[in-house]
């Protein structure tokens, strides 16, 4: 099986690649893996350089580059599309790159996949497309009500994927995950930002009163869910991938402080984010029933592992937070 992974140098894409190449997904046995990545600020070539596998090839290019994408997709059986601009705060500061990459880039991939006769296209999206939910959990039939430029761009790309299945018959699936965390996450995201800042003796910011709630999903569980959808998801379907662990931002901060043996004097309150969604929560019963998915890594175990990883690998994250 020839597989293309977009955004394979990013946080989630690189974890998927590592597990794919080491045989963690028995239903996906690649003979060749083509990684397409633009290597923006959040892409890390060091991860790919450490993968010594003859089946792996890397192409640095933009997913909006039609001639390159079309050439690379010839003979591809499966595309797993992780590449995206993902940071909400950056999208609020300026949304142009989010629309270009997440919307135009996804459309270009879909066009090329159709023209090249790709066997299956898996589009990796986010629970943020649903908006905010006060109680209960979203299932896949819930309407899309995005509240940030980032989530609006992802919702737009989801609809494009759906249209290419319904209009052209492209074998495509969509996954929507809750908040990811794990080793090697870029330090702009809340967990690695808090951990690395605290490791360096600094103070961390807490938006508003810290009552906003997120559901947390370890990146390894997320990638396993994506692999299950790639292997045996029904064409045209959307699958939520959840972690089942909900915490308010204040509770998350408290967990990290406790793990690191620190006190609340290291936390400062900052004005709330514009359009800050109150709560995210996905119902992942569909992927559980159809494909046998369940999260395996508990939040306490996962957070402790993350803290240990960042504490033991300062060379990795300091190269990103303090570039030469």
Beta strands, then each sheet from edge to edge (+ up, - down):
strand 1: 2-6
strand 2: 32-37
strand 3: 56-60
strand 4: 78-81
strand 5: 120-126
strand 6: 172-177
strand 7: 179-181
strand 8: 204-207
strand 9: 213-218
strand 10: 238-241
strand 11: 245-248
strand 12: 267-270
sheet 1: 3+ 2+ 1+ 4+ 5+ 6+ 10+
sheet 2: 7+ 9+ 11-
sheet 3: 8+ 12+
end
